């Protein structure tokens, strides 16, 4: 069967089980879009290529399946970069396809030429430049294999226009041969035994659960481990949902804006079991004083993360689900009544709360979203104060329900990511919890949501500031608010101009009716919550301090 490169790409996507592509057309991808015209794969036309990457990322995080985005050469490709970097930092399996100028013009500064493989080399697991249409099917198969195996991550495939337009005989590729790429899935039995011995002698164990728990589908095993050894569980920002937030052993989030009891528990533990986390600076605070009395067991599928930030006593390389299953086989029920009672005392003394003074508080709004949705919504966030309030005050009980940019901290991620989540989960309630700064970075995606009847609800916590930067200026720069105050549009009118629905809320008693109205609406809805302007995210670990020393 002779097919063009564009037709071959679509065949390969179908073989990989791809149902939807997020993209934006242009000259260098015309042969691909021509094939899409009559193809069976759904295409979502975003209004910016960055949004296509974020939507593919949101789709991937919500489903565990690879998200796919498509853009033309030059500026189309470079507009994907922030989205690709976001996926890379959070280990999200995104496969990005870009058009490229014809092979004969590569390196000649042709119109809309950019070396996108060179540009994205540091922010992809791997990337490819396809120079012969005969190699296309093999490359696409390899791209999906790399993106979804081992530690997941984005892969980019750059396809020159003459390659996507050329014809060749098409034969499906059934296997991938990558001799230099062999992720380790099965943990070393001896390391498992060493970990079990440390756990057996521990009196104050704490589990730190990261995004790897969700990626590996290891929630059930994590709960079994925690209940077996009676160890409290703190989650990283990316690990939220990987352990039920309403479980008695849950400590909530740890780190810079974590709960006091999570940070205190880690600081006084004698054993840390870190699973699927890179233990980055937002978790550890001042590294020299991080868990000073603790031995450390660190389990991760990426060997590069073991010992990178924190000294490790027992490193274990392998798939987390398999590693936890193996570890549980060597353990017995181990109560720690004194340790758990101390933690319960901290929970009583330092609850996660806020001052209710009759004014509209962002924490109250997030809690109301949780109550109205019964904790069953898919929540995407932007980045900043809105993100932290969502993490603190919405209790997540299932994996893949909290979609956020943790590693790169990308403002503008939440709304297009929520669109990707809504495409993936059409019957579910989806919210983007946003700030008035972040939402304006991809506000044009209202057109996408309206065009495809995607009823995403956007809760804008509108304080008229770049809130988190303002908070730092208040606390550490003598309230010198240098260029953080915003002049905003009327978000209700903006929503209506796009054909969406807009609701403004100024009082606490208006919150619940507005949320119920938004959820019932078949349209996308902007909820413009006019919140207290200088509300801060607390508690907070000041920069350079140990996580046990918190403000607020």
RAHU-V284783 format. One record per helix or strand. SS is the DSSP state (2 for helix, 1 for strand). FROM is the first residue (numbers start at 1). LEN is the number of residues. If there is no record, write none. Layout:
BEGIN
SS_FROM_LEN ; SS_FROM_LEN
END
This chain:
BEGIN
1_2_3 ; 2_5_11 ; 1_20_5 ; 2_27_11 ; 1_42_4 ; 2_49_15 ; 1_67_5 ; 2_75_4 ; 2_81_9 ; 1_94_7 ; 2_103_3 ; 2_116_8 ; 1_126_5 ; 2_133_16 ; 1_155_6 ; 2_161_5 ; 1_167_3 ; 2_189_13 ; 1_205_5 ; 2_211_5 ; 2_219_11 ; 1_232_4 ; 1_250_4 ; 2_260_9 ; 1_271_5 ; 2_281_4 ; 1_285_1 ; 2_287_3 ; 1_295_6 ; 2_303_3 ; 1_314_4 ; 2_320_9 ; 2_337_13 ; 2_362_11 ; 1_378_4 ; 2_385_9 ; 1_402_2 ; 2_413_12 ; 1_430_6 ; 2_438_4 ; 2_443_9 ; 1_457_6 ; 1_465_1 ; 2_467_10 ; 1_485_1 ; 2_491_8 ; 1_501_5 ; 2_508_13 ; 1_525_6 ; 1_540_2 ; 1_546_1 ; 1_550_2
END
